[in-house]
Amino acid sequence: MSVRIIPIVNQLATRVADLAAPPLPVTGLLSDTLARPLRDLRISVTDRCNFRCSYCMPSEVFNKDYAFLPQTSLLSFEEIARLARIFVAHGVEKIRLTGGEPLLRKNLEVLIEMLARMTTVSGKPLDITLTTNASLLAKKAQSLKDAGLQRVTVSLDAMDDAIFRKMNDVDFPVADVLRGIEVANKVGLLPIKINMVVKRGTNDQEILPMARHFRHSGNVLRFIEYMDVGATNGWRMDEVLPSAQVIERLHAHFPVATIDANYLGETAERWRYADGGGEIGVISSVTQAFCSDCNRARLSTEGRLFLCLFASQGHDLRALLRGNFSDEQISSAVGNIWHKRDDRYSELRAALPADTQIGDGKKRVEMSYIGG
Ligand code: SAM
């Protein structure tokens, strides 16, 4: 079947244009062209990962010949903290550290300590969380907690060891992830969320075993629709299992009911087990676009700001950090970038026939580069 490619319009402005824009005062009330505030900043601290999940970093592409970023390209912790302060002044209340695998970044606790000292515009502590494959979590949970990390999200795609080892493609066992989750629970990195990417025909038979395992655990299991991020995972719509079907399958075994969102812009739709078994969530990025209240910005490992998970270009903030620019100038640039934001990729795609791609799929940024 032929795939229709529709170029993304309004590609991102250049650094020069952003600095040339009228100075934008810091009010903490920044919003974009669709009246969406800036609340959530995801910071990728490394583009490297020790897993090779086929839906994210397929080993055929991310192999020994792949050019990962050199150390000098990465933002230092001081640079990240400087930008974080600027974003927080514009209204960011939550920071998620991600990657790649964020726990591969040496001394990450130092960055967490810096972030933990910041407060939001309304004077509350910043909500600091981290997404991890948990391979190093058992070892690091205590030091992360001590540094000021509040909670973690762990990715786990199956309870069945053979399926999981095959999906992570580095033969990593389920037991070690579960051990990481256990230690994170013990040290109080709560509430813990468990993300399962559901790929039809690959791990959809694991929905019930995962539900069974995490019911009554206090941890919130969330089922994520397999997304067409990046350009290397060979995404196909027929491998997406719509969240509605995930809920149907669950409901047949463990009756569930919806619960209200915690806050506007929450990615997961919340459900609870009717028998008091706890909460679950579904993230329907493919079948139910949630662009209209997307309040997330993403900062890549080398300091490029992305306004949408499906973007193909970012704004180079590292050039500003390493140039001779003041905090006020960088703040104004960030403010102007967000102010002009009009991205709504998933909504546009949802309005088109199933196999239509928007933009140049080859150029779309990889999830491992900007973080999930
Ligand atoms: N290494 C960390 C981890 O495993 O959680 C953080 C980075 S990973 C890119 C963040 C999240 O993105 C994970 O939960 C992962 O499962 C999810 N993810 C990656 N590619 C995806 C895709 N194509 N569709 C849906 N979720 C995806």
Residues whose N, C-alpha, C, O or C-beta is under 5 A from the ligand:
A	BS01	SAM	Y55 C56 T98 G99 G100 E101 P102 T131 T132 N133 S155 N195 V197 I224 E225 Y226 M227 V229 M367 S368 G371 G372
